[in-house]
């Protein structure tokens, strides 16, 4: 190796960082809210939070597009009507695109624990991942470490409760799957981000399926609604209930995602409710 060279063979093989697209030229830039954000690409797609609301939840998404550059461009281009506060790349870099004080357009039609304007009460984080429609790869460890660090800072800055770190599928179960069953919620929880209990094991036994009705279905629906999910207790295991159960499983019992309420699903849900502070149980 020539004298004065500090380049190793492993460094030369390290993939070069993806160049980031530029934001819209007519959008005012800003200083990042998070110390772990490496770049700011201002998006024109934001507004004021409605009715004086403040951010009291985090909603995690995956981008669901074939490549990072296309996803960032879409989130930061006028006319797409979509944005998020942060984008986390696969290599762990974090880009902020909307100030935390503003209302980003990431949740769409959504509901959680009585709130219907989720954009006005949340901070949205888009995680670069092709998603279910494009092969749904695993989330790299470096990316998950970055998401964890970002969320920890947000939780501290806004004094958010841990159980309000949610997935897009939690707040919009009829429309969304992200960040999906491969997302390691347990890893975030072990680092102090989010609400989690160890899922009860999947075993053979009775289950509640689409078309079932009765008091046992009503009790399930009440339990899901108490946690925050958008289901109206009517005693019928209808399509809406199945979608909500599927979303619950993606987040809290990912071993089997089928929309069927088995012993594992019900036991895990009950354990989550028991571990919530009583003042934070949703009423419906």
C-alpha positions in Angstrom: 0.0 0.0 0.0 1.5 3.4 -0.9 2.6 5.5 2.0 0.0 7.9 3.2 -3.0 5.9 1.8 -5.7 5.0 4.4 -8.0 3.1 2.0 -8.5 -0.6 2.9 -9.8 -3.3 0.6 -13.0 -3.5 2.5 -13.5 0.3 2.1 -13.0 0.0 -1.6 -15.8 -2.6 -1.8 -18.2 -0.6 0.3 -21.2 0.5 -1.8 -21.3 4.2 -2.6 -24.1 6.1 -0.9 -27.1 6.8 -3.1 -27.1 10.4 -4.3 -30.2 12.2 -3.0 -32.5 14.0 -5.4 -33.0 17.7 -4.9 -36.1 19.1 -3.4 -38.4 21.6 -5.2 -36.4 24.8 -5.9 -39.2 27.1 -4.7 -39.7 25.5 -1.3 -38.0 27.2 1.7 -35.5 25.0 3.4 -35.3 24.6 7.2 -33.0 23.3 10.0 -33.6 19.6 10.9 -35.5 19.0 14.2 -33.6 15.8 14.8 -29.8 15.6 15.4 -29.8 12.2 13.6 -31.1 13.7 10.4 -28.3 13.9 7.9 -30.1 15.8 5.1 -33.0 18.1 4.6 -35.0 17.9 1.3 -38.0 20.2 1.8 -41.3 19.0 0.5 -44.0 21.4 -0.7 -46.7 19.0 0.5 -47.6 20.1 4.1 -49.9 22.5 6.0 -50.7 23.6 9.5 -52.0 21.1 12.0 -55.7 21.6 12.3 -57.5 23.0 15.4 -54.3 23.5 17.3 -53.5 19.9 17.5 -50.0 18.8 18.4 -48.1 15.6 17.5 -48.8 12.9 20.0 -48.1 9.8 17.9 -45.6 8.4 15.4 -46.9 6.5 12.3 -44.4 4.3 10.5 -44.7 3.5 6.8 -42.7 1.7 4.2 -42.4 3.5 0.8 -43.6 0.6 -1.3 -41.8 1.7 -4.4 -39.1 -0.1 -6.4 -36.3 2.3 -5.5 -35.4 5.0 -3.0 -34.8 7.8 -5.5 -38.3 7.4 -6.9 -39.8 7.4 -3.4 -38.0 10.5 -2.3 -38.9 12.3 -5.5 -42.5 11.5 -5.1 -42.6 12.6 -1.4 -40.9 15.9 -2.2 -42.7 16.9 -5.5 -45.6 19.2 -5.8 -48.8 17.7 -7.1 -48.4 14.3 -5.5 -50.3 15.3 -2.4 -48.1 13.0 -0.3 -45.3 13.6 2.2 -43.8 12.6 5.5 -41.7 14.3 8.1 -38.8 11.9 7.7 -37.5 9.3 5.2 -35.1 6.6 6.5 -32.9 5.1 3.8 -31.6 1.5 3.8 -28.1 2.6 4.6 -29.3 4.4 7.8 -29.3 7.9 6.5 -32.3 10.0 7.6 -33.8 12.8 5.5 -36.2 15.3 6.9 -38.7 16.7 4.4 -41.3 18.5 6.6 -40.8 20.3 9.9 -42.2 18.4 12.9 -44.4 21.4 13.7 -46.2 21.1 10.4 -48.9 18.7 9.2 -47.4 16.2 6.6 -49.7 14.2 4.3 -48.9 10.6 5.1 -51.8 8.9 6.8 -54.7 9.6 4.5 -58.1 8.4 5.7 -57.3 6.9 9.1 -58.5 6.4 12.7 -56.9 5.8 16.0 -58.5 6.0 19.5 -61.1 8.5 18.5 -58.9 10.6 16.3 -59.9 10.9 12.6 -57.3 13.5 11.5 -54.2 11.4 12.1 -52.1 13.8 10.0 -52.7 16.6 12.5 -51.7 14.6 15.5 -48.8 12.5 14.2 -45.3 12.5 12.9 -44.9 10.3 9.8 -41.8 8.3 9.0 -41.3 6.7 5.6 -38.9 3.7 5.6 -37.4 2.9 2.3 -38.6 -0.7 1.5 -40.1 -2.0 -1.7 -43.0 -3.5 0.2 -45.4 -6.4 -0.5 -45.9 -5.5 -4.1 -42.2 -5.5 -5.0 -40.8 -8.5 -3.1 -40.9 -7.1 0.4 -37.2 -7.5 1.5 -36.1 -7.6 5.1 -35.3 -4.3 6.8 -31.5 -3.9 7.1 -30.2 -3.7 10.7 -28.6 -0.3 10.0 -31.9 1.1 8.9 -33.8 -0.2 11.9 -31.1 1.3 14.2 -31.7 4.6 12.5 -35.5 4.4 12.8 -35.0 3.5 16.5 -32.8 6.5 17.2 -35.1 8.9 15.3 -38.2 7.7 17.2 -36.4 7.9 20.6 -35.7 11.6 19.9 -39.2 12.3 18.7 -40.8 10.6 21.8 -38.6 12.7 24.1 -39.2 16.0 22.3 -43.0 15.6 22.2 -43.5 13.6 25.4 -45.4 10.9 23.5 -46.7 7.7 25.2 -45.0 4.5 24.0 -48.2 2.9 22.9 -48.7 5.6 20.3 -45.9 4.4 18.0 -48.0 2.7 15.3 -47.9 1.4 11.8 -49.9 2.7 8.8 -51.8 -0.6 8.8 -52.9 0.1 12.4 -54.6 3.4 11.6 -55.8 2.4 8.1 -56.3 -1.4 8.2 -58.6 -1.6 5.2 -56.1 0.1 2.9 -52.6 -0.5 4.1 -50.2 -3.3 5.1 -47.1 -1.2 6.0 -44.7 -1.4 7.5 -45.8 -5.1 7.6 -45.1 -8.3 9.4 -41.3 -8.2 8.7 -40.9 -5.0 10.5 -39.1 -5.8 13.8 -41.4 -4.0 16.3 -39.9 -6.1 19.1 -36.4 -4.8 18.4 -37.7 -1.2 18.7 -39.5 -2.0 21.9 -36.3 -3.5 23.4 -34.7 -0.2 22.7 -37.4 1.8 24.4 -39.6 2.6 21.4 -43.2 1.4 21.2 -45.5 -0.9 23.2 -44.9 -4.6 23.0 -45.5 -7.8 24.8 -44.2 -11.2 23.9 -46.7 -12.8 21.5 -48.5 -15.8 22.9 -47.5 -19.0 21.0 -49.6 -20.2 18.1 -51.3 -23.4 19.1 -54.2 -25.5 17.9 -57.6 -24.6 19.3 -60.8 -22.8 18.8 -60.8 -19.6 16.8 -63.2 -16.9 15.6 -63.5 -16.4 11.9 -65.3 -14.4 9.3 -69.1 -14.8 9.6 -69.1 -15.7 13.3 -71.4 -13.7 15.6 -72.3 -13.5 19.2 -71.1 -12.2 22.6 -67.6 -13.6 22.1 -67.2 -11.5 18.9 -68.6 -8.4 20.7 -66.0 -8.9 23.4 -63.2 -9.1 20.9 -64.4 -6.0 19.1 -64.6 -4.1 22.4 -61.0 -5.1 23.2 -59.7 -4.0 19.9 -61.5 -0.7 20.1 -60.2 -0.2 23.7 -56.7 -0.5 22.4 -57.4 2.1 19.7 -58.4 0.3 16.5 -61.2 1.5 14.4 -63.9 -1.2 14.8 -67.5 -0.7 16.0 -68.7 -3.5 18.3 -71.7 -5.1 16.6 -71.3 -8.8 17.5 -70.6 -9.8 13.9 -67.2 -10.9 12.7 -67.5 -8.9 9.5 -64.9 -7.8 6.9 -63.9 -4.7 8.9 -63.3 -6.8 12.0 -61.1 -9.3 10.0 -59.1 -6.4 8.5 -58.5 -5.0 12.0 -57.4 -8.4 13.3 -55.1 -8.8 10.4 -53.5 -5.4 11.1 -53.2 -6.3 14.8 -51.4 -9.5 13.8 -49.0 -7.7 11.5 -47.9 -5.6 14.3 -48.2 -7.7 17.5 -48.4 -11.4 16.4 -46.6 -11.6 13.0 -45.9 -15.4 13.1 -49.3 -15.9 11.4 -51.2 -13.2 9.7 -54.6 -14.5 8.6 -57.3 -12.3 10.1 -58.5 -15.3 12.3 -58.7 -14.7 16.0 -57.1 -17.7 17.6 -55.9 -18.2 21.2 -52.6 -16.5 20.5 -54.1 -13.4 19.0 -56.6 -13.0 21.8 -54.1 -13.7 24.6 -51.6 -11.2 23.1 -54.3 -8.5 22.8 -55.4 -9.0 26.4 -51.8 -8.8 27.6 -51.3 -5.5 25.7 -54.4 -4.0 27.3 -53.4 -5.1 30.8 -49.9 -3.5 30.3 -51.4 -0.2 29.2 -51.8 2.6 31.9 -55.5 2.7 32.6 -55.9 6.3 31.6 -54.6 5.5 28.2 -57.2 2.8 27.3 -59.4 4.1 24.5 -63.1 4.3 25.1 -65.7 3.7 22.4 
